[in-house]
Amino acid sequence: MKYLTLSACAVALTLAACGGGGGDAGTPVTTPSNNTSGTLALSLTDSPACGFDHVYVTVQKVRVNASADAAEDAAGWTDLTVGPTQRFDLLALQNGVLASLGQVPLTAGHYSQLRLVLAENGGATPLANSVVPTGGSEVALKTPSGQTSGLKLNANIDIAANQMADFVIDFDACKSVVTAGNSGQYLLKPVVSVVPNLTSGVSGYVDASVAYGGTHISLQQGGVVLKATAPDSSGKFVLAPAAPGSYDLVIQSPARATMVVTGVPVTASTMTAVSTSVAPLSPAPAIDGQAVGSIMVDGAPNTAAIAATQKLASGGLITVAETMSDSTTGAFKLGLPAAPPWVAAYAAAPASLVFAADVTAGLSYSFSASLNGTVKVVGPLAITAGGTLTVNFGF
């Protein structure tokens, strides 16, 4: 088994698969079969994790099926074997960095399901899948279905004859790793999307004072986080791949006011720059408060996705922070700035971004809990500097 912190095939910005086979869907390729076949190229990437320095997964293969409902032993599966099996640090796969999983020929047609098969923890590889909590030691990551049937992923992939379809498996590590009370255990409950590998997105710089892993930068539409990353040590960030459209860029860092750039345009095959190293984005200092609470289902603790949102004066919605509740206790905690967000409309260089405090949003947050397709909302409620706000959800 080959263990890597980051695949040697990882690439940044070019967003192409390793070995010269990458490209957007529709790139001509030569397949080893016939003119009724095309090729699927897959890569792996990630968003920031909450409270972890490393999140490792060991990938053995990816299975592909035309049917969204196909069981693991059904007909029609094609396997992309990752050879040799590789251990990836998901948190190294940010800022436009991808790790190639390989390519596989497929009969032309539509494919609706992927299964990501992980190696088992045990024997010579007790930490094949693991996490390193911030300030802690490496511990195993439990993957209940990952080693046998695989982690089921919904897909929307069209394979054309003699063409390559280039796609990315995009983890959301913050929502995918769940704590289990005081047991010291961590569970993988994957939140993963399968998206086209586009050469478009948003780039920029934040000030060196917030250039660390605790800073969370995201592209959003209607308060839905579609792509997120953390800046590198120089403050640079890259949010890609991102489909053409208009986005809100949201920057959140501990002890800083939220910073928002609205109406950021993304066009095909283009990286939109919102700031430079000479004029980086610098969120204003603020004092944080926190929201705490629990998720109960019929009186028993449960795991749900929690989000804190704010409504801007423009009427737009932004998500400021997200987390998962504890799988054993149902408890959650979110740090939130007790300060209005600073908002600017996008302006292309050489024009400057003009930020102003959004007093309409103020210190008020709404809180949502999402569980099995059901969403409960509480608020808006005001957060106070250094204070604690209790928000409980029952299903």
C-alpha positions as a Markdown table, in Angstrom:
| # | Residue | x | y | z |
|---|---|---|---|---|
| 1 | Met | 0.0 | 0.0 | 0.0 |
| 2 | Lys | 1.3 | 3.4 | -0.9 |
| 3 | Tyr | 0.8 | 6.1 | 1.7 |
| 4 | Leu | 0.9 | 9.7 | 0.6 |
| 5 | Thr | 0.2 | 13.0 | 2.4 |
| 6 | Leu | -0.7 | 14.4 | -1.0 |
| 7 | Ser | -0.8 | 12.5 | -4.2 |
| 8 | Ala | 2.1 | 13.2 | -6.5 |
| 9 | Cys | -0.5 | 13.6 | -9.2 |
| 10 | Ala | -2.2 | 16.5 | -7.3 |
| 11 | Val | -2.4 | 19.7 | -9.3 |
| 12 | Ala | -3.5 | 23.2 | -8.7 |
| 13 | Leu | -5.2 | 25.8 | -10.8 |
| 14 | Thr | -4.8 | 23.8 | -14.0 |
| 15 | Leu | -7.4 | 21.4 | -12.7 |
| 16 | Ala | -6.4 | 18.6 | -15.0 |
| 17 | Ala | -6.2 | 14.9 | -14.2 |
| 18 | Cys | -2.8 | 13.3 | -13.7 |
| 19 | Gly | -1.0 | 11.8 | -16.6 |
| 20 | Gly | -2.2 | 14.2 | -19.3 |
| 21 | Gly | -5.7 | 12.7 | -19.5 |
| 22 | Gly | -7.5 | 15.6 | -17.9 |
| 23 | Gly | -9.8 | 18.2 | -19.4 |
| 24 | Asp | -13.4 | 19.4 | -19.4 |
| 25 | Ala | -16.1 | 17.1 | -20.5 |
| 26 | Gly | -16.0 | 16.9 | -24.3 |
| 27 | Thr | -12.2 | 16.6 | -24.7 |
| 28 | Pro | -11.4 | 14.1 | -27.5 |
| 29 | Val | -9.5 | 11.0 | -26.2 |
| 30 | Thr | -8.4 | 7.6 | -27.5 |
| 31 | Thr | -10.1 | 4.8 | -25.6 |
| 32 | Pro | -9.0 | 1.2 | -25.6 |
| 33 | Ser | -12.4 | -0.1 | -26.7 |
| 34 | Asn | -14.4 | 1.1 | -29.6 |
| 35 | Asn | -16.4 | 4.1 | -30.9 |
| 36 | Thr | -19.2 | 3.4 | -28.5 |
| 37 | Ser | -16.9 | 4.1 | -25.5 |
| 38 | Gly | -15.7 | 7.2 | -23.8 |
| 39 | Thr | -13.5 | 7.8 | -20.7 |
| 40 | Leu | -14.3 | 9.0 | -17.2 |
| 41 | Ala | -11.4 | 10.8 | -15.3 |
| 42 | Leu | -11.9 | 11.3 | -11.5 |
| 43 | Ser | -10.1 | 13.5 | -9.0 |
| 44 | Leu | -10.4 | 14.1 | -5.3 |
| 45 | Thr | -10.7 | 17.5 | -3.5 |
| 46 | Asp | -12.0 | 18.9 | -0.2 |
| 47 | Ser | -13.3 | 21.8 | 1.8 |
| 48 | Pro | -12.0 | 22.9 | 5.2 |
| 49 | Ala | -12.6 | 20.7 | 8.3 |
| 50 | Cys | -13.9 | 22.0 | 11.6 |
| 51 | Gly | -11.4 | 21.4 | 14.4 |
| 52 | Phe | -9.0 | 19.0 | 12.5 |
| 53 | Asp | -5.5 | 19.4 | 11.3 |
| 54 | His | -5.6 | 16.3 | 9.1 |
| 55 | Val | -8.3 | 14.0 | 7.7 |
| 56 | Tyr | -6.9 | 10.9 | 6.0 |
| 57 | Val | -8.8 | 8.4 | 3.8 |
| 58 | Thr | -7.3 | 5.5 | 2.0 |
| 59 | Val | -9.0 | 4.9 | -1.4 |
| 60 | Gln | -9.0 | 1.5 | -3.0 |
| 61 | Lys | -11.4 | 2.1 | -5.9 |
| 62 | Val | -14.4 | 4.0 | -7.3 |
| 63 | Arg | -17.3 | 2.0 | -8.7 |
| 64 | Val | -19.6 | 3.5 | -11.4 |
| 65 | Asn | -23.1 | 2.5 | -12.3 |
| 66 | Ala | -25.8 | 3.9 | -14.7 |
| 67 | Ser | -28.5 | 3.2 | -12.1 |
| 68 | Ala | -28.9 | 5.5 | -9.1 |
| 69 | Asp | -30.5 | 2.6 | -7.2 |
| 70 | Ala | -28.1 | -0.2 | -8.1 |
| 71 | Ala | -27.1 | -2.3 | -5.1 |
| 72 | Glu | -23.5 | -3.3 | -4.6 |
| 73 | Asp | -24.1 | -6.8 | -6.1 |
| 74 | Ala | -26.2 | -5.6 | -9.0 |
| 75 | Ala | -25.1 | -5.8 | -12.6 |
| 76 | Gly | -23.6 | -2.9 | -14.5 |
| 77 | Trp | -20.8 | -1.9 | -12.2 |
| 78 | Thr | -17.4 | -0.7 | -13.7 |
| 79 | Asp | -14.5 | -0.3 | -11.3 |
| 80 | Leu | -11.8 | 2.4 | -11.4 |
| 81 | Thr | -9.1 | 0.8 | -9.3 |
| 82 | Val | -6.7 | 3.3 | -7.6 |
| 83 | Gly | -3.3 | 1.6 | -8.1 |
| 84 | Pro | -1.6 | 1.5 | -5.9 |
| 85 | Thr | -4.1 | 2.1 | -3.1 |
| 86 | Gln | -3.4 | 5.6 | -1.8 |
| 87 | Arg | -3.9 | 7.4 | 1.5 |
| 88 | Phe | -4.9 | 11.0 | 1.0 |
| 89 | Asp | -4.9 | 13.9 | 3.4 |
| 90 | Leu | -8.2 | 15.6 | 2.5 |
| 91 | Leu | -7.1 | 18.9 | 4.1 |
| 92 | Ala | -4.2 | 19.1 | 1.8 |
| 93 | Leu | -6.6 | 19.1 | -1.2 |
| 94 | Gln | -7.8 | 22.7 | -1.0 |
| 95 | Asn | -7.2 | 26.0 | -2.8 |
| 96 | Gly | -7.8 | 24.4 | -6.2 |
| 97 | Val | -5.5 | 21.4 | -5.5 |
| 98 | Leu | -6.8 | 18.0 | -6.8 |
| 99 | Ala | -5.5 | 14.5 | -6.5 |
| 100 | Ser | -6.0 | 12.2 | -9.5 |
| 101 | Leu | -7.8 | 8.9 | -8.8 |
| 102 | Gly | -7.3 | 7.8 | -12.4 |
| 103 | Gln | -9.3 | 7.1 | -15.5 |
| 104 | Val | -11.6 | 4.3 | -16.7 |
| 105 | Pro | -13.3 | 3.5 | -20.1 |
| 106 | Leu | -17.1 | 3.4 | -20.0 |
| 107 | Thr | -19.8 | 2.7 | -22.6 |
| 108 | Ala | -21.3 | 5.9 | -23.8 |
| 109 | Gly | -24.4 | 6.8 | -21.8 |
| 110 | His | -25.6 | 8.4 | -18.5 |
| 111 | Tyr | -24.2 | 7.4 | -15.1 |
| 112 | Ser | -26.0 | 8.2 | -11.9 |
| 113 | Gln | -24.1 | 6.5 | -9.1 |
| 114 | Leu | -20.5 | 6.3 | -7.8 |
| 115 | Arg | -19.3 | 4.3 | -4.8 |
| 116 | Leu | -16.1 | 5.3 | -3.1 |
| 117 | Val | -14.5 | 2.2 | -1.6 |
| 118 | Leu | -12.1 | 2.8 | 1.3 |
| 119 | Ala | -9.5 | 0.4 | 2.8 |
| 120 | Glu | -10.2 | -1.1 | 6.1 |
| 121 | Asn | -8.6 | 0.0 | 9.4 |
| 122 | Gly | -6.8 | -2.9 | 10.9 |
| 123 | Gly | -3.9 | -5.3 | 10.6 |
| 124 | Ala | -0.9 | -3.5 | 9.2 |
| 125 | Thr | -2.9 | -0.3 | 8.5 |
| 126 | Pro | -4.8 | 0.5 | 11.7 |
| 127 | Leu | -5.0 | 4.2 | 10.6 |
| 128 | Ala | -5.8 | 3.7 | 7.0 |
| 129 | Asn | -8.6 | 6.2 | 7.6 |
| 130 | Ser | -8.0 | 8.6 | 10.5 |
| 131 | Val | -8.1 | 12.2 | 11.8 |
| 132 | Val | -5.8 | 14.4 | 13.7 |
| 133 | Pro | -7.9 | 16.8 | 15.9 |
| 134 | Thr | -6.3 | 20.2 | 16.3 |
| 135 | Gly | -3.8 | 20.0 | 19.2 |
| 136 | Gly | -4.4 | 16.2 | 19.5 |
| 137 | Ser | -3.1 | 12.9 | 18.3 |
| 138 | Glu | -4.0 | 10.8 | 15.3 |
| 139 | Val | -7.0 | 8.5 | 15.9 |
| 140 | Ala | -8.9 | 6.1 | 13.7 |
| 141 | Leu | -11.8 | 7.3 | 11.7 |
| 142 | Lys | -14.7 | 4.8 | 11.7 |
| 143 | Thr | -16.2 | 4.2 | 8.2 |
| 144 | Pro | -19.2 | 1.9 | 8.7 |
| 145 | Ser | -20.0 | 1.3 | 5.0 |
| 146 | Gly | -16.8 | 2.5 | 3.4 |
| 147 | Gln | -14.9 | -0.8 | 3.3 |
| 148 | Thr | -17.5 | -3.1 | 1.8 |
| 149 | Ser | -20.3 | -1.6 | -0.3 |
| 150 | Gly | -18.5 | 1.7 | -0.6 |
| 151 | Leu | -19.7 | 5.3 | 0.2 |
| 152 | Lys | -22.6 | 5.9 | -2.1 |
| 153 | Leu | -22.5 | 9.1 | -4.1 |
| 154 | Asn | -25.1 | 10.6 | -6.4 |
| 155 | Ala | -23.8 | 11.5 | -9.8 |
| 156 | Asn | -24.9 | 13.2 | -13.0 |
| 157 | Ile | -22.3 | 12.1 | -15.6 |
| 158 | Asp | -22.7 | 11.8 | -19.3 |
| 159 | Ile | -20.1 | 9.8 | -21.2 |
| 160 | Ala | -19.9 | 10.5 | -25.0 |
| 161 | Ala | -18.2 | 8.2 | -27.5 |
| 162 | Asn | -14.5 | 9.0 | -27.9 |
| 163 | Gln | -14.7 | 11.8 | -25.4 |
| 164 | Met | -13.4 | 12.3 | -21.8 |
| 165 | Ala | -15.7 | 13.4 | -19.0 |
| 166 | Asp | -13.6 | 15.0 | -16.2 |
| 167 | Phe | -15.2 | 15.0 | -12.7 |
| 168 | Val | -14.2 | 15.8 | -9.2 |
| 169 | Ile | -15.3 | 14.0 | -6.0 |
| 170 | Asp | -15.6 | 17.0 | -3.6 |
| 171 | Phe | -15.6 | 16.1 | 0.2 |
| 172 | Asp | -17.0 | 18.5 | 2.8 |
| 173 | Ala | -14.8 | 17.3 | 5.7 |
| 174 | Cys | -16.5 | 19.7 | 8.1 |
| 175 | Lys | -19.8 | 18.0 | 7.7 |
| 176 | Ser | -18.4 | 14.5 | 7.0 |
| 177 | Val | -16.5 | 13.9 | 10.3 |
| 178 | Val | -18.7 | 13.5 | 13.4 |
| 179 | Thr | -17.6 | 13.3 | 17.0 |
| 180 | Ala | -19.0 | 10.6 | 19.3 |
| 181 | Gly | -19.3 | 12.0 | 22.8 |
| 182 | Asn | -16.4 | 11.5 | 25.1 |
| 183 | Ser | -15.6 | 8.1 | 23.6 |
| 184 | Gly | -12.7 | 9.6 | 21.6 |
| 185 | Gln | -14.1 | 8.1 | 18.4 |
| 186 | Tyr | -14.8 | 9.9 | 15.2 |
| 187 | Leu | -17.3 | 8.7 | 12.5 |
| 188 | Leu | -17.2 | 9.3 | 8.8 |
| 189 | Lys | -20.7 | 10.2 | 7.6 |
| 190 | Pro | -19.8 | 11.6 | 4.2 |
| 191 | Val | -21.2 | 14.7 | 2.7 |
| 192 | Val | -19.7 | 14.6 | -0.8 |
| 193 | Ser | -20.6 | 16.0 | -4.2 |
| 194 | Val | -19.6 | 14.9 | -7.7 |
| 195 | Val | -19.0 | 18.0 | -9.9 |
| 196 | Pro | -17.5 | 18.7 | -13.3 |
| 197 | Asn | -13.8 | 19.6 | -13.3 |
| 198 | Leu | -14.2 | 23.1 | -14.7 |
| 199 | Thr | -11.3 | 25.6 | -15.2 |
| 200 | Ser | -13.3 | 28.4 | -13.6 |
| 201 | Gly | -13.5 | 29.8 | -10.1 |
| 202 | Val | -12.5 | 32.7 | -7.8 |
| 203 | Ser | -9.1 | 33.6 | -6.4 |
| 204 | Gly | -7.7 | 36.3 | -4.1 |
| 205 | Tyr | -5.7 | 37.0 | -1.0 |
| 206 | Val | -6.5 | 37.7 | 2.6 |
| 207 | Asp | -4.3 | 39.6 | 5.0 |
| 208 | Ala | -1.5 | 37.6 | 6.6 |
| 209 | Ser | -3.1 | 38.1 | 10.1 |
| 210 | Val | -5.9 | 35.7 | 9.1 |
| 211 | Ala | -3.8 | 33.4 | 6.8 |
| 212 | Tyr | -4.4 | 30.2 | 8.8 |
| 213 | Gly | -6.6 | 27.2 | 8.9 |
| 214 | Gly | -9.2 | 28.7 | 11.1 |
| 215 | Thr | -10.2 | 31.1 | 8.4 |
| 216 | His | -13.0 | 29.8 | 6.2 |
| 217 | Ile | -13.6 | 31.3 | 2.7 |
| 218 | Ser | -16.6 | 30.2 | 0.7 |
| 219 | Leu | -18.6 | 30.8 | -2.5 |
| 220 | Gln | -22.3 | 30.9 | -1.8 |
| 221 | Gln | -25.6 | 31.3 | -3.6 |
| 222 | Gly | -28.7 | 32.1 | -1.6 |
| 223 | Gly | -26.8 | 31.1 | 1.6 |
| 224 | Val | -25.9 | 27.7 | 0.2 |
| 225 | Val | -22.2 | 27.0 | 0.4 |
| 226 | Leu | -21.1 | 25.6 | -2.9 |
| 227 | Lys | -17.3 | 25.7 | -2.6 |
| 228 | Ala | -15.1 | 26.5 | 0.4 |
| 229 | Thr | -11.4 | 26.6 | 1.3 |
| 230 | Ala | -8.9 | 28.0 | 3.8 |
| 231 | Pro | -6.1 | 30.3 | 2.7 |
| 232 | Asp | -2.5 | 29.2 | 2.4 |
| 233 | Ser | 0.3 | 30.7 | 4.5 |
| 234 | Ser | 0.7 | 33.6 | 2.1 |
| 235 | Gly | -3.0 | 34.4 | 2.4 |
| 236 | Lys | -3.8 | 33.2 | -1.1 |
| 237 | Phe | -7.1 | 31.3 | -1.7 |
| 238 | Val | -8.5 | 29.6 | -4.7 |
| 239 | Leu | -12.1 | 28.4 | -4.9 |
| 240 | Ala | -12.3 | 26.0 | -7.9 |
| 241 | Pro | -13.9 | 24.4 | -9.7 |
| 242 | Ala | -16.9 | 26.6 | -9.7 |
| 243 | Ala | -19.6 | 26.7 | -12.4 |
| 244 | Pro | -20.3 | 30.0 | -14.2 |
| 245 | Gly | -22.7 | 32.2 | -12.3 |
| 246 | Ser | -22.9 | 35.0 | -9.7 |
| 247 | Tyr | -21.7 | 34.3 | -6.1 |
| 248 | Asp | -21.3 | 35.8 | -2.7 |
| 249 | Leu | -17.8 | 35.5 | -1.4 |
| 250 | Val | -17.9 | 35.1 | 2.4 |
| 251 | Ile | -14.8 | 35.3 | 4.7 |
| 252 | Gln | -15.1 | 34.2 | 8.3 |
| 253 | Ser | -12.3 | 34.1 | 10.8 |
| 254 | Pro | -12.2 | 33.8 | 14.6 |
| 255 | Ala | -12.4 | 37.1 | 16.4 |
| 256 | Arg | -13.1 | 38.9 | 13.1 |
| 257 | Ala | -16.2 | 40.4 | 11.6 |
| 258 | Thr | -17.6 | 38.5 | 8.6 |
| 259 | Met | -16.5 | 39.9 | 5.3 |
| 260 | Val | -18.8 | 39.6 | 2.2 |
| 261 | Val | -18.3 | 40.5 | -1.5 |
| 262 | Thr | -21.6 | 40.2 | -3.3 |
| 263 | Gly | -22.2 | 39.6 | -7.0 |
| 264 | Val | -18.8 | 38.0 | -7.8 |
| 265 | Pro | -19.0 | 36.8 | -11.4 |
| 266 | Val | -17.6 | 33.5 | -12.7 |
| 267 | Thr | -17.4 | 32.9 | -16.4 |
| 268 | Ala | -16.4 | 29.8 | -18.3 |
| 269 | Ser | -12.7 | 28.9 | -18.2 |
| 270 | Thr | -11.9 | 32.0 | -16.2 |
| 271 | Met | -10.5 | 32.7 | -12.7 |
| 272 | Thr | -12.1 | 35.8 | -11.2 |
| 273 | Ala | -9.6 | 37.7 | -8.9 |
| 274 | Val | -11.3 | 39.6 | -6.1 |
| 275 | Ser | -8.1 | 40.9 | -4.4 |
| 276 | Thr | -4.3 | 40.8 | -4.7 |
| 277 | Ser | -1.3 | 40.2 | -2.5 |
| 278 | Val | -0.6 | 44.0 | -2.5 |
| 279 | Ala | -4.2 | 44.8 | -1.5 |
| 280 | Pro | -5.5 | 41.7 | 0.4 |
| 281 | Leu | -8.9 | 41.5 | 2.1 |
| 282 | Ser | -8.6 | 42.2 | 5.9 |
| 283 | Pro | -11.6 | 41.4 | 8.1 |
| 284 | Ala | -12.1 | 43.9 | 11.0 |
| 285 | Pro | -11.4 | 42.7 | 14.6 |
| 286 | Ala | -14.5 | 41.7 | 16.5 |
| 287 | Ile | -15.3 | 39.8 | 19.7 |
| 288 | Asp | -17.0 | 36.5 | 19.3 |
| 289 | Gly | -20.0 | 35.0 | 21.1 |
| 290 | Gln | -21.1 | 31.4 | 20.8 |
| 291 | Ala | -24.3 | 29.5 | 20.1 |
| 292 | Val | -24.7 | 26.1 | 21.8 |
| 293 | Gly | -27.4 | 23.6 | 21.8 |
| 294 | Ser | -28.5 | 20.1 | 21.0 |
| 295 | Ile | -30.4 | 18.0 | 18.5 |
| 296 | Met | -33.0 | 15.6 | 19.9 |
| 297 | Val | -35.1 | 13.2 | 17.9 |
| 298 | Asp | -38.1 | 11.7 | 19.8 |
| 299 | Gly | -36.2 | 12.6 | 23.0 |
| 300 | Ala | -32.9 | 11.0 | 22.0 |
| 301 | Pro | -29.7 | 12.7 | 20.8 |
| 302 | Asn | -28.9 | 12.7 | 17.1 |
| 303 | Thr | -26.6 | 14.1 | 14.5 |
| 304 | Ala | -27.7 | 16.9 | 12.2 |
| 305 | Ala | -26.1 | 19.6 | 10.1 |
| 306 | Ile | -26.2 | 23.0 | 11.8 |
| 307 | Ala | -25.9 | 26.4 | 10.1 |
| 308 | Ala | -25.9 | 30.0 | 11.3 |
| 309 | Thr | -27.1 | 32.5 | 8.7 |
| 310 | Gln | -27.6 | 36.2 | 8.4 |
| 311 | Lys | -29.9 | 38.3 | 6.1 |
| 312 | Leu | -28.2 | 41.2 | 4.4 |
| 313 | Ala | -29.7 | 44.6 | 3.7 |
| 314 | Ser | -29.9 | 43.6 | 0.1 |
| 315 | Gly | -32.2 | 40.7 | 1.0 |
| 316 | Gly | -29.5 | 38.1 | 0.3 |
| 317 | Leu | -28.7 | 35.4 | 2.8 |
| 318 | Ile | -25.2 | 34.3 | 3.8 |
| 319 | Thr | -24.1 | 31.3 | 5.9 |
| 320 | Val | -21.5 | 32.4 | 8.5 |
| 321 | Ala | -20.7 | 29.1 | 10.2 |
| 322 | Glu | -21.6 | 25.4 | 9.9 |
| 323 | Thr | -21.0 | 22.3 | 12.0 |
| 324 | Met | -22.3 | 18.8 | 12.8 |
| 325 | Ser | -23.9 | 17.9 | 16.2 |
| 326 | Asp | -22.2 | 15.2 | 18.2 |
| 327 | Ser | -23.5 | 11.7 | 17.3 |
| 328 | Thr | -23.7 | 10.6 | 20.9 |
| 329 | Thr | -24.9 | 13.7 | 22.8 |
| 330 | Gly | -26.5 | 15.7 | 20.0 |
| 331 | Ala | -24.5 | 18.8 | 21.2 |
| 332 | Phe | -23.1 | 21.5 | 19.0 |
| 333 | Lys | -21.2 | 24.8 | 19.4 |
| 334 | Leu | -20.6 | 27.6 | 16.9 |
| 335 | Gly | -18.4 | 30.6 | 17.4 |
| 336 | Leu | -19.9 | 33.7 | 15.8 |
| 337 | Pro | -18.8 | 37.4 | 15.6 |
| 338 | Ala | -20.8 | 39.8 | 17.7 |
| 339 | Ala | -20.4 | 42.4 | 15.0 |
| 340 | Pro | -22.3 | 43.3 | 11.8 |
| 341 | Pro | -20.9 | 41.8 | 8.6 |
| 342 | Trp | -18.9 | 44.1 | 6.3 |
| 343 | Val | -20.3 | 44.0 | 2.8 |
| 344 | Ala | -19.0 | 45.3 | -0.6 |
| 345 | Ala | -20.4 | 44.9 | -4.1 |
| 346 | Tyr | -17.9 | 43.2 | -6.5 |
| 347 | Ala | -15.8 | 45.6 | -8.6 |
| 348 | Ala | -13.3 | 44.5 | -11.2 |
| 349 | Ala | -9.8 | 45.7 | -10.9 |
| 350 | Pro | -8.5 | 48.4 | -11.0 |
| 351 | Ala | -11.6 | 49.6 | -9.1 |
| 352 | Ser | -11.6 | 49.1 | -5.4 |
| 353 | Leu | -14.0 | 47.2 | -3.2 |
| 354 | Val | -15.9 | 49.6 | -0.9 |
| 355 | Phe | -16.9 | 47.8 | 2.4 |
| 356 | Ala | -19.5 | 49.1 | 4.9 |
| 357 | Ala | -21.0 | 47.5 | 8.0 |
| 358 | Asp | -24.4 | 46.0 | 7.3 |
| 359 | Val | -26.4 | 47.4 | 10.2 |
| 360 | Thr | -29.6 | 45.7 | 8.9 |
| 361 | Ala | -28.0 | 42.3 | 9.6 |
| 362 | Gly | -26.5 | 43.6 | 12.8 |
| 363 | Leu | -25.8 | 40.9 | 15.4 |
| 364 | Ser | -28.8 | 38.7 | 14.5 |
| 365 | Tyr | -28.5 | 35.1 | 13.3 |
| 366 | Ser | -30.9 | 32.5 | 12.3 |
| 367 | Phe | -30.1 | 28.8 | 13.0 |
| 368 | Ser | -31.1 | 25.8 | 11.0 |
| 369 | Ala | -30.8 | 22.1 | 11.7 |
| 370 | Ser | -31.1 | 19.7 | 8.8 |
| 371 | Leu | -31.8 | 16.0 | 9.4 |
| 372 | Asn | -32.9 | 13.4 | 6.7 |
| 373 | Gly | -34.3 | 16.1 | 4.5 |
| 374 | Thr | -36.2 | 17.9 | 7.3 |
| 375 | Val | -35.1 | 21.4 | 8.2 |
| 376 | Lys | -36.0 | 23.3 | 11.4 |
| 377 | Val | -35.2 | 27.0 | 11.8 |
| 378 | Val | -34.9 | 29.1 | 15.0 |
| 379 | Gly | -34.4 | 32.9 | 15.0 |
| 380 | Pro | -33.3 | 35.5 | 14.2 |
| 381 | Leu | -31.6 | 35.8 | 17.6 |
| 382 | Ala | -28.9 | 38.3 | 18.7 |
| 383 | Ile | -25.5 | 37.1 | 19.7 |
| 384 | Thr | -23.5 | 39.1 | 22.4 |
| 385 | Ala | -19.8 | 39.7 | 22.7 |
| 386 | Gly | -18.4 | 37.0 | 24.9 |
| 387 | Gly | -21.9 | 35.7 | 25.5 |
| 388 | Thr | -23.5 | 32.3 | 25.0 |
| 389 | Leu | -26.8 | 31.8 | 23.2 |
| 390 | Thr | -28.7 | 28.5 | 23.7 |
| 391 | Val | -30.5 | 27.0 | 20.6 |
| 392 | Asn | -32.1 | 23.6 | 20.9 |
| 393 | Phe | -33.8 | 21.6 | 18.1 |
| 394 | Gly | -36.4 | 18.8 | 18.4 |
| 395 | Phe | -37.5 | 16.5 | 15.6 |
